[in-house]
Amino acid sequence: MMQHWTRQAGVPDGYTLHGLRHTFGTYLAECNIQARAIMEAMGHSSMTVTDDYVREANKKRMAVDIARAVNEREAKRDAMKRRTAMRVVG
């Protein structure tokens, strides 16, 4: 039945119910939806699985924040190098 429903919905071949559910849970967690609401939307009977989604979303968020901080620091360093080079007067 899942194959029939996914075709009706225009979902490409190869997607599974588990994969779609996982994507949905991940999406909710990445949108900062409260864990309790994710648990209820996913139909989990306990917070154990839901916590995994939230934990993974938090890891991604931290990685993005770290990358952003490093990029900002590098940009500031590069800007300082350019300013120094422009101040040289002969």
PDB file with one MODEL, atoms N, CA, C and O in Angstrom:
MODEL        1
ATOM      1  N   MET A   1       0.825  -1.196   0.000  1.00  0.00           N
ATOM      2  CA  MET A   1       0.000   0.000   0.000  1.00  0.00           C
ATOM      3  C   MET A   1       0.868   1.259   0.000  1.00  0.00           C
ATOM      4  O   MET A   1       0.543   2.249  -0.654  1.00  0.00           O
ATOM      5  N   MET A   2       1.983   1.204   0.749  1.00  0.00           N
ATOM      6  CA  MET A   2       2.848   2.388   0.831  1.00  0.00           C
ATOM      7  C   MET A   2       3.319   2.800  -0.564  1.00  0.00           C
ATOM      8  O   MET A   2       3.338   3.989  -0.884  1.00  0.00           O
ATOM      9  N   GLN A   3       3.695   1.834  -1.388  1.00  0.00           N
ATOM     10  CA  GLN A   3       4.151   2.141  -2.740  1.00  0.00           C
ATOM     11  C   GLN A   3       3.038   2.835  -3.542  1.00  0.00           C
ATOM     12  O   GLN A   3       3.292   3.797  -4.267  1.00  0.00           O
ATOM     13  N   HIS A   4       1.840   2.349  -3.408  1.00  0.00           N
ATOM     14  CA  HIS A   4       0.689   2.948  -4.096  1.00  0.00           C
ATOM     15  C   HIS A   4       0.469   4.382  -3.625  1.00  0.00           C
ATOM     16  O   HIS A   4       0.270   5.284  -4.438  1.00  0.00           O
ATOM     17  N   TRP A   5       0.505   4.589  -2.317  1.00  0.00           N
ATOM     18  CA  TRP A   5       0.276   5.926  -1.764  1.00  0.00           C
ATOM     19  C   TRP A   5       1.383   6.895  -2.156  1.00  0.00           C
ATOM     20  O   TRP A   5       1.114   8.051  -2.481  1.00  0.00           O
ATOM     21  N   THR A   6       2.632   6.424  -2.126  1.00  0.00           N
ATOM     22  CA  THR A   6       3.719   7.335  -2.494  1.00  0.00           C
ATOM     23  C   THR A   6       3.637   7.720  -3.958  1.00  0.00           C
ATOM     24  O   THR A   6       3.943   8.857  -4.317  1.00  0.00           O
ATOM     25  N   ARG A   7       3.231   6.793  -4.803  1.00  0.00           N
ATOM     26  CA  ARG A   7       3.054   7.124  -6.233  1.00  0.00           C
ATOM     27  C   ARG A   7       1.933   8.146  -6.410  1.00  0.00           C
ATOM     28  O   ARG A   7       2.067   9.092  -7.186  1.00  0.00           O
ATOM     29  N   GLN A   8       0.828   7.954  -5.689  1.00  0.00           N
ATOM     30  CA  GLN A   8      -0.286   8.907  -5.762  1.00  0.00           C
ATOM     31  C   GLN A   8       0.159  10.300  -5.318  1.00  0.00           C
ATOM     32  O   GLN A   8      -0.284  11.311  -5.863  1.00  0.00           O
ATOM     33  N   ALA A   9       1.032  10.333  -4.334  1.00  0.00           N
ATOM     34  CA  ALA A   9       1.505  11.617  -3.796  1.00  0.00           C
ATOM     35  C   ALA A   9       2.639  12.206  -4.622  1.00  0.00           C
ATOM     36  O   ALA A   9       3.084  13.323  -4.359  1.00  0.00           O
ATOM     37  N   GLY A  10       3.111  11.460  -5.623  1.00  0.00           N
ATOM     38  CA  GLY A  10       4.198  11.968  -6.453  1.00  0.00           C
ATOM     39  C   GLY A  10       5.566  11.831  -5.811  1.00  0.00           C
ATOM     40  O   GLY A  10       6.512  12.500  -6.226  1.00  0.00           O
ATOM     41  N   VAL A  11       5.688  10.968  -4.797  1.00  0.00           N
ATOM     42  CA  VAL A  11       6.968  10.728  -4.140  1.00  0.00           C
ATOM     43  C   VAL A  11       7.787   9.785  -5.026  1.00  0.00           C
ATOM     44  O   VAL A  11       7.274   8.752  -5.456  1.00  0.00           O
ATOM     45  N   PRO A  12       9.059  10.126  -5.309  1.00  0.00           N
ATOM     46  CA  PRO A  12       9.877   9.269  -6.170  1.00  0.00           C
ATOM     47  C   PRO A  12      10.053   7.859  -5.595  1.00  0.00           C
ATOM     48  O   PRO A  12       9.997   7.666  -4.381  1.00  0.00           O
ATOM     49  N   ASP A  13      10.267   6.875  -6.483  1.00  0.00           N
ATOM     50  CA  ASP A  13      10.513   5.495  -6.057  1.00  0.00           C
ATOM     51  C   ASP A  13      11.721   5.432  -5.130  1.00  0.00           C
ATOM     52  O   ASP A  13      12.644   6.240  -5.233  1.00  0.00           O
ATOM     53  N   GLY A  14      11.700   4.465  -4.231  1.00  0.00           N
ATOM     54  CA  GLY A  14      12.833   4.240  -3.338  1.00  0.00           C
ATOM     55  C   GLY A  14      12.652   4.811  -1.941  1.00  0.00           C
ATOM     56  O   GLY A  14      13.408   4.466  -1.033  1.00  0.00           O
ATOM     57  N   TYR A  15      11.679   5.665  -1.754  1.00  0.00           N
ATOM     58  CA  TYR A  15      11.429   6.219  -0.430  1.00  0.00           C
ATOM     59  C   TYR A  15      10.641   5.207   0.384  1.00  0.00           C
ATOM     60  O   TYR A  15       9.729   4.558  -0.129  1.00  0.00           O
ATOM     61  N   THR A  16      11.000   5.076   1.665  1.00  0.00           N
ATOM     62  CA  THR A  16      10.306   4.137   2.537  1.00  0.00           C
ATOM     63  C   THR A  16       9.509   4.907   3.580  1.00  0.00           C
ATOM     64  O   THR A  16       9.757   6.087   3.829  1.00  0.00           O
ATOM     65  N   LEU A  17       8.560   4.224   4.175  1.00  0.00           N
ATOM     66  CA  LEU A  17       7.786   4.835   5.248  1.00  0.00           C
ATOM     67  C   LEU A  17       8.710   5.274   6.380  1.00  0.00           C
ATOM     68  O   LEU A  17       8.575   6.375   6.913  1.00  0.00           O
ATOM     69  N   HIS A  18       9.646   4.404   6.739  1.00  0.00           N
ATOM     70  CA  HIS A  18      10.579   4.747   7.825  1.00  0.00           C
ATOM     71  C   HIS A  18      11.406   5.980   7.459  1.00  0.00           C
ATOM     72  O   HIS A  18      11.598   6.871   8.286  1.00  0.00           O
ATOM     73  N   GLY A  19      11.890   6.028   6.229  1.00  0.00           N
ATOM     74  CA  GLY A  19      12.689   7.175   5.800  1.00  0.00           C
ATOM     75  C   GLY A  19      11.901   8.470   5.812  1.00  0.00           C
ATOM     76  O   GLY A  19      12.412   9.511   6.225  1.00  0.00           O
ATOM     77  N   LEU A  20      10.658   8.407   5.357  1.00  0.00           N
ATOM     78  CA  LEU A  20       9.810   9.593   5.362  1.00  0.00           C
ATOM     79  C   LEU A  20       9.496  10.049   6.785  1.00  0.00           C
ATOM     80  O   LEU A  20       9.497  11.245   7.076  1.00  0.00           O
ATOM     81  N   ARG A  21       9.228   9.085   7.668  1.00  0.00           N
ATOM     82  CA  ARG A  21       8.967   9.433   9.079  1.00  0.00           C
ATOM     83  C   ARG A  21      10.211  10.069   9.708  1.00  0.00           C
ATOM     84  O   ARG A  21      10.118  11.056  10.437  1.00  0.00           O
ATOM     85  N   HIS A  22      11.369   9.485   9.411  1.00  0.00           N
ATOM     86  CA  HIS A  22      12.621  10.008   9.968  1.00  0.00           C
ATOM     87  C   HIS A  22      12.870  11.433   9.472  1.00  0.00           C
ATOM     88  O   HIS A  22      13.269  12.305  10.244  1.00  0.00           O
ATOM     89  N   THR A  23      12.634  11.659   8.194  1.00  0.00           N
ATOM     90  CA  THR A  23      12.805  12.998   7.629  1.00  0.00           C
ATOM     91  C   THR A  23      11.865  13.993   8.293  1.00  0.00           C
ATOM     92  O   THR A  23      12.256  15.119   8.600  1.00  0.00           O
ATOM     93  N   PHE A  24      10.622  13.572   8.512  1.00  0.00           N
ATOM     94  CA  PHE A  24       9.638  14.425   9.178  1.00  0.00           C
ATOM     95  C   PHE A  24      10.095  14.775  10.600  1.00  0.00           C
ATOM     96  O   PHE A  24      10.053  15.942  10.992  1.00  0.00           O
ATOM     97  N   GLY A  25      10.524  13.785  11.362  1.00  0.00           N
ATOM     98  CA  GLY A  25      11.001  14.027  12.730  1.00  0.00           C
ATOM     99  C   GLY A  25      12.216  14.934  12.753  1.00  0.00           C
ATOM    100  O   GLY A  25      12.319  15.828  13.593  1.00  0.00           O
ATOM    101  N   THR A  26      13.128  14.702  11.837  1.00  0.00           N
ATOM    102  CA  THR A  26      14.333  15.526  11.750  1.00  0.00           C
ATOM    103  C   THR A  26      13.969  16.967  11.401  1.00  0.00           C
ATOM    104  O   THR A  26      14.498  17.912  11.985  1.00  0.00           O
ATOM    105  N   TYR A  27      13.068  17.117  10.453  1.00  0.00           N
ATOM    106  CA  TYR A  27      12.635  18.457  10.041  1.00  0.00           C
ATOM    107  C   TYR A  27      12.021  19.218  11.221  1.00  0.00           C
ATOM    108  O   TYR A  27      12.337  20.386  11.446  1.00  0.00           O
ATOM    109  N   LEU A  28      11.153  18.553  11.962  1.00  0.00           N
ATOM    110  CA  LEU A  28      10.530  19.206  13.116  1.00  0.00           C
ATOM    111  C   LEU A  28      11.581  19.630  14.136  1.00  0.00           C
ATOM    112  O   LEU A  28      11.532  20.742  14.662  1.00  0.00           O
ATOM    113  N   ALA A  29      12.529  18.742  14.413  1.00  0.00           N
ATOM    114  CA  ALA A  29      13.578  19.057  15.394  1.00  0.00           C
ATOM    115  C   ALA A  29      14.438  20.227  14.905  1.00  0.00           C
ATOM    116  O   ALA A  29      14.796  21.102  15.693  1.00  0.00           O
ATOM    117  N   GLU A  30      14.767  20.245  13.623  1.00  0.00           N
ATOM    118  CA  GLU A  30      15.582  21.323  13.075  1.00  0.00           C
ATOM    119  C   GLU A  30      14.840  22.653  13.037  1.00  0.00           C
ATOM    120  O   GLU A  30      15.462  23.713  12.967  1.00  0.00           O
ATOM    121  N   CYS A  31      13.513  22.598  13.084  1.00  0.00           N
ATOM    122  CA  CYS A  31      12.689  23.818  13.142  1.00  0.00           C
ATOM    123  C   CYS A  31      12.454  24.276  14.573  1.00  0.00           C
ATOM    124  O   CYS A  31      11.647  25.173  14.819  1.00  0.00           O
ATOM    125  N   ASN A  32      13.160  23.657  15.523  1.00  0.00           N
ATOM    126  CA  ASN A  32      13.051  24.005  16.952  1.00  0.00           C
ATOM    127  C   ASN A  32      11.674  23.741  17.535  1.00  0.00           C
ATOM    128  O   ASN A  32      11.255  24.427  18.468  1.00  0.00           O
ATOM    129  N   ILE A  33      10.972  22.764  17.003  1.00  0.00           N
ATOM    130  CA  ILE A  33       9.689  22.374  17.585  1.00  0.00           C
ATOM    131  C   ILE A  33       9.986  21.678  18.910  1.00  0.00           C
ATOM    132  O   ILE A  33      10.946  20.914  19.009  1.00  0.00           O
ATOM    133  N   GLN A  34       9.173  21.939  19.919  1.00  0.00           N
ATOM    134  CA  GLN A  34       9.402  21.331  21.234  1.00  0.00           C
ATOM    135  C   GLN A  34       9.339  19.811  21.143  1.00  0.00           C
ATOM    136  O   GLN A  34       8.542  19.244  20.395  1.00  0.00           O
ATOM    137  N   ALA A  35      10.205  19.167  21.930  1.00  0.00           N
ATOM    138  CA  ALA A  35      10.329  17.706  21.896  1.00  0.00           C
ATOM    139  C   ALA A  35       8.995  17.017  22.159  1.00  0.00           C
ATOM    140  O   ALA A  35       8.679  16.016  21.516  1.00  0.00           O
ATOM    141  N   ARG A  36       8.222  17.533  23.080  1.00  0.00           N
ATOM    142  CA  ARG A  36       6.926  16.919  23.394  1.00  0.00           C
ATOM    143  C   ARG A  36       5.995  16.941  22.171  1.00  0.00           C
ATOM    144  O   ARG A  36       5.290  15.968  21.900  1.00  0.00           O
ATOM    145  N   ALA A  37       6.002  18.056  21.445  1.00  0.00           N
ATOM    146  CA  ALA A  37       5.165  18.171  20.248  1.00  0.00           C
ATOM    147  C   ALA A  37       5.651  17.208  19.156  1.00  0.00           C
ATOM    148  O   ALA A  37       4.838  16.623  18.440  1.00  0.00           O
ATOM    149  N   ILE A  38       6.967  17.045  19.031  1.00  0.00           N
ATOM    150  CA  ILE A  38       7.509  16.094  18.063  1.00  0.00           C
ATOM    151  C   ILE A  38       7.075  14.684  18.434  1.00  0.00           C
ATOM    152  O   ILE A  38       6.651  13.907  17.579  1.00  0.00           O
ATOM    153  N   MET A  39       7.183  14.364  19.716  1.00  0.00           N
ATOM    154  CA  MET A  39       6.783  13.042  20.192  1.00  0.00           C
ATOM    155  C   MET A  39       5.330  12.743  19.816  1.00  0.00           C
ATOM    156  O   MET A  39       5.016  11.656  19.332  1.00  0.00           O
ATOM    157  N   GLU A  40       4.468  13.703  20.040  1.00  0.00           N
ATOM    158  CA  GLU A  40       3.054  13.497  19.739  1.00  0.00           C
ATOM    159  C   GLU A  40       2.795  13.427  18.235  1.00  0.00           C
ATOM    160  O   GLU A  40       1.997  12.608  17.779  1.00  0.00           O
ATOM    161  N   ALA A  41       3.468  14.280  17.467  1.00  0.00           N
ATOM    162  CA  ALA A  41       3.280  14.265  16.019  1.00  0.00           C
ATOM    163  C   ALA A  41       3.774  12.964  15.393  1.00  0.00           C
ATOM    164  O   ALA A  41       3.209  12.481  14.412  1.00  0.00           O
ATOM    165  N   MET A  42       4.833  12.407  15.973  1.00  0.00           N
ATOM    166  CA  MET A  42       5.414  11.174  15.444  1.00  0.00           C
ATOM    167  C   MET A  42       4.716   9.925  15.975  1.00  0.00           C
ATOM    168  O   MET A  42       4.879   8.834  15.429  1.00  0.00           O
ATOM    169  N   GLY A  43       3.941  10.093  17.040  1.00  0.00           N
ATOM    170  CA  GLY A  43       3.256   8.952  17.630  1.00  0.00           C
ATOM    171  C   GLY A  43       4.147   8.093  18.509  1.00  0.00           C
ATOM    172  O   GLY A  43       3.862   6.916  18.731  1.00  0.00           O
ATOM    173  N   HIS A  44       5.237   8.686  19.015  1.00  0.00           N
ATOM    174  CA  HIS A  44       6.131   7.944  19.907  1.00  0.00           C
ATOM    175  C   HIS A  44       5.457   7.763  21.270  1.00  0.00           C
ATOM    176  O   HIS A  44       4.730   8.639  21.738  1.00  0.00           O
ATOM    177  N   SER A  45       5.711   6.622  21.891  1.00  0.00           N
ATOM    178  CA  SER A  45       5.115   6.372  23.203  1.00  0.00           C
ATOM    179  C   SER A  45       5.991   6.890  24.329  1.00  0.00           C
ATOM    180  O   SER A  45       5.532   7.001  25.466  1.00  0.00           O
ATOM    181  N   SER A  46       7.247   7.210  24.034  1.00  0.00           N
ATOM    182  CA  SER A  46       8.147   7.789  25.047  1.00  0.00           C
ATOM    183  C   SER A  46       9.063   8.799  24.365  1.00  0.00           C
ATOM    184  O   SER A  46       9.094   8.902  23.139  1.00  0.00           O
ATOM    185  N   MET A  47       9.797   9.530  25.170  1.00  0.00           N
ATOM    186  CA  MET A  47      10.684  10.571  24.644  1.00  0.00           C
ATOM    187  C   MET A  47      12.008  10.005  24.134  1.00  0.00           C
ATOM    188  O   MET A  47      12.797  10.748  23.551  1.00  0.00           O
ATOM    189  N   THR A  48      12.273   8.735  24.333  1.00  0.00           N
ATOM    190  CA  THR A  48      13.569   8.156  23.990  1.00  0.00           C
ATOM    191  C   THR A  48      13.944   8.391  22.529  1.00  0.00           C
ATOM    192  O   THR A  48      15.022   8.916  22.250  1.00  0.00           O
ATOM    193  N   VAL A  49      13.086   8.017  21.605  1.00  0.00           N
ATOM    194  CA  VAL A  49      13.379   8.184  20.182  1.00  0.00           C
ATOM    195  C   VAL A  49      13.338   9.660  19.810  1.00  0.00           C
ATOM    196  O   VAL A  49      14.166  10.133  19.032  1.00  0.00           O
ATOM    197  N   THR A  50      12.395  10.371  20.354  1.00  0.00           N
ATOM    198  CA  THR A  50      12.266  11.803  20.079  1.00  0.00           C
ATOM    199  C   THR A  50      13.536  12.539  20.475  1.00  0.00           C
ATOM    200  O   THR A  50      13.989  13.429  19.756  1.00  0.00           O
ATOM    201  N   ASP A  51      14.109  12.174  21.607  1.00  0.00           N
ATOM    202  CA  ASP A  51      15.346  12.809  22.058  1.00  0.00           C
ATOM    203  C   ASP A  51      16.473  12.628  21.044  1.00  0.00           C
ATOM    204  O   ASP A  51      17.326  13.504  20.908  1.00  0.00           O
ATOM    205  N   ASP A  52      16.486  11.511  20.338  1.00  0.00           N
ATOM    206  CA  ASP A  52      17.506  11.296  19.307  1.00  0.00           C
ATOM    207  C   ASP A  52      17.389  12.346  18.206  1.00  0.00           C
ATOM    208  O   ASP A  52      18.399  12.886  17.753  1.00  0.00           O
ATOM    209  N   TYR A  53      16.173  12.635  17.778  1.00  0.00           N
ATOM    210  CA  TYR A  53      15.963  13.661  16.746  1.00  0.00           C
ATOM    211  C   TYR A  53      16.450  15.022  17.240  1.00  0.00           C
ATOM    212  O   TYR A  53      17.141  15.745  16.523  1.00  0.00           O
ATOM    213  N   VAL A  54      16.083  15.353  18.457  1.00  0.00           N
ATOM    214  CA  VAL A  54      16.458  16.653  19.021  1.00  0.00           C
ATOM    215  C   VAL A  54      17.973  16.739  19.181  1.00  0.00           C
ATOM    216  O   VAL A  54      18.569  17.767  18.861  1.00  0.00           O
ATOM    217  N   ARG A  55      18.595  15.682  19.666  1.00  0.00           N
ATOM    218  CA  ARG A  55      20.049  15.656  19.864  1.00  0.00           C
ATOM    219  C   ARG A  55      20.784  15.847  18.520  1.00  0.00           C
ATOM    220  O   ARG A  55      21.741  16.617  18.436  1.00  0.00           O
ATOM    221  N   GLU A  56      20.329  15.147  17.489  1.00  0.00           N
ATOM    222  CA  GLU A  56      20.959  15.283  16.173  1.00  0.00           C
ATOM    223  C   GLU A  56      20.775  16.687  15.605  1.00  0.00           C
ATOM    224  O   GLU A  56      21.696  17.241  15.005  1.00  0.00           O
ATOM    225  N   ALA A  57      19.598  17.260  15.792  1.00  0.00           N
ATOM    226  CA  ALA A  57      19.358  18.633  15.314  1.00  0.00           C
ATOM    227  C   ALA A  57      20.265  19.612  16.053  1.00  0.00           C
ATOM    228  O   ALA A  57      20.789  20.549  15.451  1.00  0.00           O
ATOM    229  N   ASN A  58      20.450  19.401  17.348  1.00  0.00           N
ATOM    230  CA  ASN A  58      21.332  20.274  18.129  1.00  0.00           C
ATOM    231  C   ASN A  58      22.779  20.153  17.672  1.00  0.00           C
ATOM    232  O   ASN A  58      23.501  21.150  17.629  1.00  0.00           O
ATOM    233  N   LYS A  59      23.211  18.933  17.329  1.00  0.00           N
ATOM    234  CA  LYS A  59      24.573  18.741  16.817  1.00  0.00           C
ATOM    235  C   LYS A  59      24.767  19.507  15.512  1.00  0.00           C
ATOM    236  O   LYS A  59      25.793  20.158  15.312  1.00  0.00           O
ATOM    237  N   LYS A  60      23.777  19.426  14.628  1.00  0.00           N
ATOM    238  CA  LYS A  60      23.863  20.155  13.358  1.00  0.00           C
ATOM    239  C   LYS A  60      23.917  21.655  13.609  1.00  0.00           C
ATOM    240  O   LYS A  60      24.699  22.373  12.985  1.00  0.00           O
ATOM    241  N   ARG A  61      23.078  22.121  14.531  1.00  0.00           N
ATOM    242  CA  ARG A  61      23.027  23.546  14.855  1.00  0.00           C
ATOM    243  C   ARG A  61      24.377  24.024  15.379  1.00  0.00           C
ATOM    244  O   ARG A  61      24.859  25.091  14.998  1.00  0.00           O
ATOM    245  N   MET A  62      24.987  23.217  16.264  1.00  0.00           N
ATOM    246  CA  MET A  62      26.297  23.582  16.803  1.00  0.00           C
ATOM    247  C   MET A  62      27.353  23.627  15.703  1.00  0.00           C
ATOM    248  O   MET A  62      28.179  24.539  15.669  1.00  0.00           O
ATOM    249  N   ALA A  63      27.327  22.647  14.805  1.00  0.00           N
ATOM    250  CA  ALA A  63      28.299  22.615  13.710  1.00  0.00           C
ATOM    251  C   ALA A  63      28.150  23.846  12.823  1.00  0.00           C
ATOM    252  O   ALA A  63      29.148  24.433  12.405  1.00  0.00           O
ATOM    253  N   VAL A  64      26.920  24.238  12.535  1.00  0.00           N
ATOM    254  CA  VAL A  64      26.678  25.425  11.713  1.00  0.00           C
ATOM    255  C   VAL A  64      27.160  26.678  12.446  1.00  0.00           C
ATOM    256  O   VAL A  64      27.781  27.551  11.841  1.00  0.00           O
ATOM    257  N   ASP A  65      26.875  26.767  13.752  1.00  0.00           N
ATOM    258  CA  ASP A  65      27.318  27.922  14.538  1.00  0.00           C
ATOM    259  C   ASP A  65      28.842  28.014  14.574  1.00  0.00           C
ATOM    260  O   ASP A  65      29.405  29.103  14.470  1.00  0.00           O
ATOM    261  N   ILE A  66      29.506  26.868  14.722  1.00  0.00           N
ATOM    262  CA  ILE A  66      30.967  26.852  14.750  1.00  0.00           C
ATOM    263  C   ILE A  66      31.519  27.292  13.398  1.00  0.00           C
ATOM    264  O   ILE A  66      32.428  28.120  13.337  1.00  0.00           O
ATOM    265  N   ALA A  67      30.975  26.743  12.318  1.00  0.00           N
ATOM    266  CA  ALA A  67      31.440  27.113  10.977  1.00  0.00           C
ATOM    267  C   ALA A  67      31.230  28.602  10.729  1.00  0.00           C
ATOM    268  O   ALA A  67      32.095  29.266  10.157  1.00  0.00           O
ATOM    269  N   ARG A  68      30.090  29.127  11.155  1.00  0.00           N
ATOM    270  CA  ARG A  68      29.805  30.553  10.975  1.00  0.00           C
ATOM    271  C   ARG A  68      30.814  31.403  11.747  1.00  0.00           C
ATOM    272  O   ARG A  68      31.316  32.398  11.222  1.00  0.00           O
ATOM    273  N   ALA A  69      31.115  31.015  12.999  1.00  0.00           N
ATOM    274  CA  ALA A  69      32.067  31.765  13.815  1.00  0.00           C
ATOM    275  C   ALA A  69      33.461  31.748  13.184  1.00  0.00           C
ATOM    276  O   ALA A  69      34.142  32.773  13.144  1.00  0.00           O
ATOM    277  N   VAL A  70      33.878  30.586  12.695  1.00  0.00           N
ATOM    278  CA  VAL A  70      35.187  30.476  12.048  1.00  0.00           C
ATOM    279  C   VAL A  70      35.225  31.347  10.792  1.00  0.00           C
ATOM    280  O   VAL A  70      36.201  32.062  10.566  1.00  0.00           O
ATOM    281  N   ASN A  71      34.185  31.293   9.984  1.00  0.00           N
ATOM    282  CA  ASN A  71      34.130  32.104   8.762  1.00  0.00           C
ATOM    283  C   ASN A  71      34.161  33.594   9.073  1.00  0.00           C
ATOM    284  O   ASN A  71      34.836  34.354   8.379  1.00  0.00           O
ATOM    285  N   GLU A  72      33.440  34.022  10.109  1.00  0.00           N
ATOM    286  CA  GLU A  72      33.452  35.433  10.496  1.00  0.00           C
ATOM    287  C   GLU A  72      34.839  35.858  10.957  1.00  0.00           C
ATOM    288  O   GLU A  72      35.310  36.943  10.618  1.00  0.00           O
ATOM    289  N   ARG A  73      35.487  35.000  11.729  1.00  0.00           N
ATOM    290  CA  ARG A  73      36.836  35.298  12.223  1.00  0.00           C
ATOM    291  C   ARG A  73      37.817  35.404  11.063  1.00  0.00           C
ATOM    292  O   ARG A  73      38.658  36.302  11.030  1.00  0.00           O
ATOM    293  N   GLU A  74      37.705  34.481  10.114  1.00  0.00           N
ATOM    294  CA  GLU A  74      38.585  34.506   8.944  1.00  0.00           C
ATOM    295  C   GLU A  74      38.335  35.770   8.120  1.00  0.00           C
ATOM    296  O   GLU A  74      39.283  36.384   7.630  1.00  0.00           O
ATOM    297  N   ALA A  75      37.094  36.157   7.965  1.00  0.00           N
ATOM    298  CA  ALA A  75      36.761  37.361   7.203  1.00  0.00           C
ATOM    299  C   ALA A  75      37.334  38.608   7.875  1.00  0.00           C
ATOM    300  O   ALA A  75      37.850  39.500   7.201  1.00  0.00           O
ATOM    301  N   LYS A  76      37.243  38.667   9.203  1.00  0.00           N
ATOM    302  CA  LYS A  76      37.815  39.810   9.934  1.00  0.00           C
ATOM    303  C   LYS A  76      39.325  39.848   9.756  1.00  0.00           C
ATOM    304  O   LYS A  76      39.905  40.913   9.541  1.00  0.00           O
ATOM    305  N   ARG A  77      39.968  38.670   9.846  1.00  0.00           N
ATOM    306  CA  ARG A  77      41.414  38.601   9.683  1.00  0.00           C
ATOM    307  C   ARG A  77      41.814  39.065   8.278  1.00  0.00           C
ATOM    308  O   ARG A  77      42.771  39.823   8.117  1.00  0.00           O
ATOM    309  N   ASP A  78      41.078  38.606   7.273  1.00  0.00           N
ATOM    310  CA  ASP A  78      41.375  39.006   5.899  1.00  0.00           C
ATOM    311  C   ASP A  78      41.170  40.506   5.701  1.00  0.00           C
ATOM    312  O   ASP A  78      41.954  41.155   5.010  1.00  0.00           O
ATOM    313  N   ALA A  79      40.119  41.054   6.306  1.00  0.00           N
ATOM    314  CA  ALA A  79      39.852  42.488   6.198  1.00  0.00           C
ATOM    315  C   ALA A  79      40.985  43.289   6.842  1.00  0.00           C
ATOM    316  O   ALA A  79      41.384  44.329   6.318  1.00  0.00           O
ATOM    317  N   MET A  80      41.498  42.814   7.965  1.00  0.00           N
ATOM    318  CA  MET A  80      42.606  43.505   8.636  1.00  0.00           C
ATOM    319  C   MET A  80      43.859  43.477   7.763  1.00  0.00           C
ATOM    320  O   MET A  80      44.590  44.466   7.700  1.00  0.00           O
ATOM    321  N   LYS A  81      44.111  42.362   7.094  1.00  0.00           N
ATOM    322  CA  LYS A  81      45.276  42.271   6.208  1.00  0.00           C
ATOM    323  C   LYS A  81      45.150  43.265   5.061  1.00  0.00           C
ATOM    324  O   LYS A  81      46.127  43.915   4.687  1.00  0.00           O
ATOM    325  N   ARG A  82      43.945  43.385   4.501  1.00  0.00           N
ATOM    326  CA  ARG A  82      43.726  44.321   3.401  1.00  0.00           C
ATOM    327  C   ARG A  82      43.906  45.757   3.860  1.00  0.00           C
ATOM    328  O   ARG A  82      44.490  46.561   3.133  1.00  0.00           O
ATOM    329  N   ARG A  83      43.423  46.100   5.038  1.00  0.00           N
ATOM    330  CA  ARG A  83      43.575  47.457   5.561  1.00  0.00           C
ATOM    331  C   ARG A  83      45.044  47.796   5.766  1.00  0.00           C
ATOM    332  O   ARG A  83      45.492  48.890   5.423  1.00  0.00           O
ATOM    333  N   THR A  84      45.785  46.857   6.325  1.00  0.00           N
ATOM    334  CA  THR A  84      47.208  47.076   6.585  1.00  0.00           C
ATOM    335  C   THR A  84      47.936  47.341   5.277  1.00  0.00           C
ATOM    336  O   THR A  84      48.764  48.250   5.209  1.00  0.00           O
ATOM    337  N   ALA A  85      47.648  46.578   4.252  1.00  0.00           N
ATOM    338  CA  ALA A  85      48.300  46.741   2.961  1.00  0.00           C
ATOM    339  C   ALA A  85      47.951  48.085   2.343  1.00  0.00           C
ATOM    340  O   ALA A  85      48.776  48.660   1.632  1.00  0.00           O
ATOM    341  N   MET A  86      46.772  48.595   2.589  1.00  0.00           N
ATOM    342  CA  MET A  86      46.349  49.853   1.984  1.00  0.00           C
ATOM    343  C   MET A  86      46.967  51.056   2.687  1.00  0.00           C
ATOM    344  O   MET A  86      47.011  52.139   2.103  1.00  0.00           O
ATOM    345  N   ARG A  87      47.441  50.907   3.903  1.00  0.00           N
ATOM    346  CA  ARG A  87      48.000  52.035   4.661  1.00  0.00           C
ATOM    347  C   ARG A  87      49.461  52.308   4.339  1.00  0.00           C
ATOM    348  O   ARG A  87      50.018  53.323   4.758  1.00  0.00           O
ATOM    349  N   VAL A  88      50.064  51.422   3.614  1.00  0.00           N
ATOM    350  CA  VAL A  88      51.480  51.616   3.295  1.00  0.00           C
ATOM    351  C   VAL A  88      51.614  52.793   2.336  1.00  0.00           C
ATOM    352  O   VAL A  88      51.020  52.810   1.257  1.00  0.00           O
ATOM    353  N   VAL A  89      52.411  53.780   2.756  1.00  0.00           N
ATOM    354  CA  VAL A  89      52.608  54.989   1.953  1.00  0.00           C
ATOM    355  C   VAL A  89      54.091  55.107   1.652  1.00  0.00           C
ATOM    356  O   VAL A  89      54.926  54.955   2.544  1.00  0.00           O
ATOM    357  N   GLY A  90      54.419  55.377   0.399  1.00  0.00           N
ATOM    358  CA  GLY A  90      55.819  55.404  -0.030  1.00  0.00           C
ATOM    359  C   GLY A  90      56.476  56.707   0.099  1.00  0.00           C
ATOM    360  O   GLY A  90      57.653  56.841  -0.234  1.00  0.00           O
TER     361      GLY A  90
ENDMDL
END
